[in-house]
Amino acid sequence: MISLKDIEVKCKDCGRAFVIRRSEQEYYRQRKFPLPTHCPLCRKKRKKLRDKEQQIQSDRLWKERKKADAITFDQELHGIHRDPIWHP
């Protein structure tokens, strides 16, 4: 077993030093994740930004789908009225 010690790392975004505890290192090692390169505050900001971007994308897709459904419904509705059986 590897003997881990707390390590101090400089954040890639803000430049502040932060400590990665032994328990955190073990967590990342067990999951085969790389150690964090951003401090907890910057990671939180990045996650918040990513979540906001995903919500914007989701909202945009929902609006496009709703618009497409309305167009399809409208075409079906008008298609019935243009049917030669109803309008010779």
Phi, psi and omega per residue, in radians:
M1 nan 2.440 -3.119
I2 -1.373 2.322 3.083
S3 -1.514 1.901 -3.089
L4 -1.691 2.557 3.061
K5 -2.162 2.711 3.039
D6 -1.031 2.416 3.104
I7 -2.188 2.600 3.108
E8 -1.797 2.296 -3.085
V9 -2.228 2.570 3.084
K10 -1.653 2.252 -3.122
C11 -1.129 2.369 3.122
K12 -1.183 -0.514 -3.084
D13 -1.539 -1.005 -3.006
C14 -1.729 -0.258 3.119
G15 1.452 -0.024 3.117
R16 -1.282 2.576 3.077
A17 -1.440 2.475 3.042
F18 -2.483 2.749 -3.060
V19 -1.810 2.343 3.000
I20 -1.816 1.921 -3.081
R21 -1.212 2.813 3.114
R22 -0.986 -0.759 -3.119
S23 -1.097 -0.668 3.101
E24 -1.169 -0.741 3.111
Q25 -1.045 -0.727 3.120
E26 -1.104 -0.731 3.103
Y27 -0.992 -0.872 -3.128
Y28 -1.157 -0.700 -3.123
R29 -1.117 -0.768 -3.130
Q30 -1.075 -0.599 -3.108
R31 -1.634 0.020 -3.138
K32 1.030 0.654 3.059
F33 -1.686 2.602 3.023
P34 -1.239 2.710 3.090
L35 -1.169 2.598 -3.137
P36 -1.119 2.549 3.092
T37 -1.984 0.004 3.104
H38 -2.108 2.523 3.136
C39 -1.177 2.838 -3.126
P40 -0.966 -0.676 -3.133
L41 -1.142 -0.788 3.123
C42 -1.172 -0.634 3.080
R43 -1.094 -0.710 3.124
K44 -1.119 -0.755 3.118
K45 -1.100 -0.752 -3.141
R46 -1.110 -0.707 3.123
K47 -1.131 -0.753 3.132
K48 -1.072 -0.760 3.103
L49 -1.108 -0.774 3.135
R50 -1.093 -0.750 3.116
D51 -1.100 -0.704 3.133
K52 -1.130 -0.751 3.123
E53 -1.104 -0.682 3.110
Q54 -1.155 -0.663 3.126
Q55 -1.161 -0.719 3.107
I56 -1.075 -0.790 3.126
Q57 -1.082 -0.767 3.136
S58 -1.095 -0.772 3.117
D59 -1.081 -0.745 3.140
R60 -1.092 -0.778 3.131
L61 -1.131 -0.681 3.126
W62 -1.098 -0.749 3.131
K63 -1.136 -0.703 3.101
E64 -1.100 -0.746 3.138
R65 -1.137 -0.751 3.130
K66 -1.072 -0.741 3.123
K67 -1.131 -0.755 3.127
A68 -1.103 -0.712 3.110
D69 -1.110 -0.686 3.133
A70 -1.162 -0.716 3.119
I71 -1.119 -0.781 3.128
T72 -1.063 -0.782 3.120
F73 -1.071 -0.769 -3.134
D74 -1.093 -0.738 3.128
Q75 -1.130 -0.713 3.122
E76 -1.140 -0.713 -3.136
L77 -1.111 -0.825 -3.140
H78 -1.269 -0.534 3.108
G79 -1.070 -0.635 3.114
I80 -1.107 -0.726 -3.104
H81 -1.270 -0.394 3.132
R82 -1.593 -0.018 -3.122
D83 -1.096 2.255 -3.089
P84 -1.044 -0.399 3.113
I85 -1.154 -0.667 -3.118
W86 -1.495 -0.576 -3.108
H87 -2.246 1.588 -3.106
P88 -1.204 nan nan
